[in-house]
């Protein structure tokens, strides 16, 4: 269930400190808060909630602001929640009209919110950040609050490698992952397999221990070839038995990646290093301690604000 929209930040209260009376309105976060179209974000993400079930959730304005602040200042979920209580600018950015003395939410709720909005919500926040930093007249719903705000005097861009959350890639691990994934899909779709090799695969993986030792090299290579044969057999069987009228479209991407893994050789280009992250590629950075990194290139952009020379990061999510 979704809570009502945020309260009016201009409403005064006789018993609690009003944020607008104790903060600098020219602070970078205040300017950014007035330029973001929060109503557009609420309208786009309200469909992710069920209005008839569950307890009332935190407001979308609050959760989106926490997510932006997290990437803005490179904070962990726990650090962000701890600093939110102490920083009135964080609270104003989150839509609070009065100073709060309690935590806005548990740190785990940020994880649930990221899962709730998915990749579409993250892309929406990213496009909003681009719109805010590109349009000098951007304000809340086209209101004049954003008028008169200048563009950044300078915009800096840098490219680096973002390592993905994958294990160190080897052919043996990929064959094992393909075999186990095929067995899981077969169980989900009710496909009867001739053999699932659940006892054979652990024995073949055990033969990979100390494979670089001269005495174990031949045995490990034979086990790797056998594992590749098993993975190819399971993939072809799954491809044949998946019904075209059922949920086959849910597993088409996995089948394509599996065939690419089975076909690639040592000197192949565009190799697959992970089943769940097929876009990862090997990047050589020339580091002495770490010659290769497995991930994707990421572009980080930040600008210098025209007001008070304040620096803030464009959130790249």
Order of alpha helices (4+ residues) and beta strands (2+ residues): alpha-alpha-alpha-alpha-alpha-alpha-beta-alpha-alpha-alpha-alpha-beta-beta-beta
